[in-house]
Amino acid sequence: MTQDTPTVAVVAIGRNEGQRLVDCLASLQGKVARVVYVDSGSVDMSVQNARDVGAEVVELSSDRPFTAARGRAAGYAHLKTGEMPDYVQFIDGDCRVDPDWIARASSALDADMELGLVTGWRRERFPEASLYNDLCHDEWNRPEGLIETCGGDIMVRPAAYEEAGGFDETVIAAEDDEFCVRMRKAGWLLRRIPYEMTYHDAGMTRFSQWWQRAVRSGHGFAQVGHMHPPYFAKEQKRVVLYGGAVPLAALILWLVWPVTLVLIAAVYGLNYVRTVKGLTQAGMETPRARRHGLLLTLSKFPNILGMGMFHYRRLKGRHMQIIEYK
């Protein structure tokens, strides 16, 4: 690095990521000044694998719930024990970093002092492995430019991180959205630049994994929406309608007028058709749109469970426990 080249440190988080973490850390070699790996109670070789490649390791204690936000916050706090870099790249341990990403992201932050963070395009490594992986692949494909929120693979300006207050470890899902909301409230801009950033391995091959992930999304809708209204208001209304109100109406009407079940089925059929139409208009091939549309239509049911879980925990004053799908 030359004197004018900004220094970048990485905070990687993980839990039992196996080979995915090995690939993640290998993709960072020679690209950054420091790598901090934060482990959330792994029982595999993750901690040793990280140490073997020279990463600084932070092992979270089990005295309170593991969350991605807690891991990121702990990694950032560890960085402050040494010389702080110009920028901090956060990454999930199941992702590889594109070889050119670090230089491109740091250059973008150098060029615009109003930017608090930049993100890029996350791609799914094995979209053909399952319908669920393919759904993730489409989730990551978002337009470039100024954005409101993004996922957790981000390069952050430390001043912006500090002003926003960092990650809130009590948020167990959509913690990246919640952090971005606070960063924008603090007056910083967020941008997605048009470059490949990371290559993700969702590793979802079973319907049960997809279901749990959708439950977690519902929890995120409710928790972040509760913290920052009206954020996620549209998503919550949609979930309450199709995941709660329509099924409840179906149950009540079935008891007095069974034929109404046909009308209820038509409601979901129309929602499916509209979803597929939206996907095809966005450029997705019709066969993929039909498969994705089915999961997106079904997702309202696990979503409503996740939303209910959050509000039950909130009203009972209970800790927000992580919802795992791997």
N, C-alpha and C positions, 0 to 999 in steps of 0.2 A: 504494500500500500504506500502511495505517496503521501506527503504531508497534507495535501489538499483533499485526499480521499476520505469521506466520512467513515467513522468506525461504526460497525454494526454488531450487536450481540443478539443471540437467539435464545428465546425461552421456548422449550419444547415440553409438552405435557403428555403423559401416557399412563396406561394401566394394562399390563399383560398384553402388550402389542407384538411381542415376539419379533419375527423377521421384519415386520413393518417398521419397527423402531430402528432396527439395524440399518435398513435402507434410508430412513429419514436422516439419521446422524451421518451416514456416509455421504449424503447429498450436500452436506454442509461443510465438509472438510475443505480447508483452504479458502473458504468464502467469507468467513466472519472472524471477528476478534475473540469472541467468547461464545460458548454454548453452555446453557444451563438446562439440565433435564430434571423435571419435577415428576416424581413418581407417586402415584396414588395407591399404595398398598399392593403392588404387583407381587405375584407368587411365582413368576417365571424368572428368566435371567435378565430382565430389563435393566435393573440397576447395575449389574456387573457389566452388561454389554455397553452401557453408557460410559462407565468408568474406563473400560478398555480402550475407548477411542478418545479419552481425554476430556470428556464432558464433566462439568461441575454438576454434582448430583445433590438434589434436595429431596429427601424422603419425608412425605407428609405423615404426621401422626394420625392414628385412628381415633383420637379423642373427640373429633367432630366430623360431620359428614364430608366425604370427598366430593368435590365439584370441580368442573373445568375452570370455573372462575377462581376458585381457591388456589388451584395449581398455578394459574397464570399470575395471580397476585403474589404468590410465594416466590415464583421465579423472578419477578421484577424486583421484589424486596431483596432477594439474594444478590442481584446485580449491583445494588446500591452499597453492598459491603466492599466493593472494589471501585475501580474507575468507571464511571458511567460512560457508555458509548453515545455517539450522536443519535443513533436510532436503535429501536428494539423491534426485532421480528418475532412475533408470536406464531407458533405452529403446533398443530396436533401431531402426536407421535405416529399416527398412521398415514402421514403424508411425506412424499419426497418433494424437495424444492427444485424448481427449474434452475439449470446452471446460470442463467442470465438474470434471474429475478432480483437477487440482492442488489446488484449494481443498478438495475433499472429503477427499482423502488426507491433506493436512496437518492438517486439523481432527481426523481420526481419530487421528493421532499425538499431537496436542495433548491429546486427551481421555484418553489412556491411556499413562502413562509406562512401562509394562511392554512396550509394543509396540516391537519392533526394526524392523519393516517392515510395510507394508501393500501389498496388491495388490488388483486388481479384476478385472473381466471383460474379457478380450481377445476381440475378435470378428474374424472373417475378413471382409475387405472384399468379396471376390468369391467366395463359396462356390459359386456356380453356374457358375464358369468351368471347373471340373474336379472330378473325383471326389477328387483329391488335396487340393485346396483345401478341399473340403467335409469331408474327414477332419480337417484342421487345425481347422476351425470347431468340430467336435465336441470335439476335444482341449481347446480353451480353455474349454469350458463346464463349470465346476466349482462346487461348493456354496460358499456364503459361510460365514464363521465362522473359528475358529482352525484353522490348517493346519500340516502338517509341512514342506512345501516348496512352491515355486511356480516359475513361469517368470521370465525376466529383467527383465520390465517391473515394477519395484517402486519404492516410495518408502521410503527408508531413513533411520533416525536415525543421524547420524554416530558417536555414541558406541557404538552397537551394531555398526556396520560395523567400527570400530577394534577393539573387543573381540573380534569374531569373526575378525579377521585379514584382512578383505577378500577379494577374489576371488583364486583360485589360478590363475595364468596357464598352468600346465601341464595343466589340465583342459580338454580340447578339446570335450567334449560333456557336457550335464547339469551344466555348471559352476554353474548357478543352484541346482540341487538340492544340490550339494556345499557351496555357500556357506550355504544355509539350514540344512543339518545342523549346521554349525559355529555358526551363530547360536543355534540352539536349545540346543546343548551349552553355550553361554556364558550360558544362562539367560533369553534373550529370547523373547517371544511373537511369532508371526507371524499375521496375520489377512487374510482376503479380505473386503473390504467390498462390499456389494451394489450396486455402481455400474459403469457402463460405464467402462473405463479407456483402452484403446487399440484401434485398428482396424488389423489386420495384413494385409499383402499377401504371401502365401506365394509367389505367382507360379509355382506348379507346374502344368505342363500336360503333362508327359511322364512315362511310367512310370520312366524312368531317373533322373529327379529324385527321385521318391518312393523308389526303391530306395536311392539314396545317402543320403537322409535317414534311412532305416531302418538302414543300416549305421552311420551316426553314432550313432543311438540305442543300438544294441548296444554300441558302443564306450563310450558313457556308462554303460550298465548295469555293464559290467565295471570301468571305471576307478573310478567313484564307489563301487561295491560293494566294490572292493578297498581303497579308502581308509577307508571307514566301514562295515565289516560290522556288522550284517546288512542294511544298506540295499540295496535292489534285489534282495534274495535271491529273492523270489518271481518277479520278472521273469526273473532269470537261470535259475532252475530250469525255467521254462516254455520259454525259448529253447533250453536244452540238450536238453530232452526232444523238442520238436517240430522244432527246427532241426538237432539233432545225433544224438541217440540213435535216434529213429525212422527217419530216412533211412539211418543206418548199419545198423540191423537189417534194413531193407528190402534193402539191397545184399547182405548176408551170406545172408539167407534166400532171396533170389532165385536164388542160385547153387545151392542144394540143394533148394529147394522153391518153384518159381515161383508156385504158387497163393497163397502167403502175401501176395503183392502186393495181392490183393483185400482182405485183412485190414488191411494198412497203409493202403490208400486209405480204408477205413472209419474208421480212427483219425482221419485228417484231416477226413473228412466229419463225424464226431461233434464234433470240435473246432469246426468251422465252425458247426454247428447250435447248439451251446452258446453260441458268441459272438453269433450273431444273436439268440438268445433273450434273452441278457443285455441287448443293446442295446434290444430292443423293450420289455422290462420297465422299462427306464430311461426310456421315453417316446419312443423314436425310431420313426418310421414304418417299416413293414416293408420297403418297397422300398429305402430308404436303409440300413436295417440289413443287408440282404442284400449290398449293394455294399460297405459298410464292413467287414462280416464277412469278405468275401473277402480284402481287403487285410490285415486284422489277422491272418488265418490265414497268409497268405503271408509276412508280415513276419518270421516266425521265421527264415527263411533268410538274408535280409540281416543280421538281428540277430546271428546266430551268426558271420557273417563279421566283423562289427564287434568282437564279443567276442574272437574269435581274433586280430584285428589288434592289439587292446590288449595281450593277453598276449604275443604275439610281440615287439612293441616293448619291452615291459617286460623280458622275459627277455634281449633283446639290448642293453638299455640305450640304446635309441634315443629321440630326441625324439618327442613326440606331435604329429604333424602334423594340421592342421585337415582335416576332411572336408567339402567344399562340395557343395551340391546345386543351387545357382543358377548 
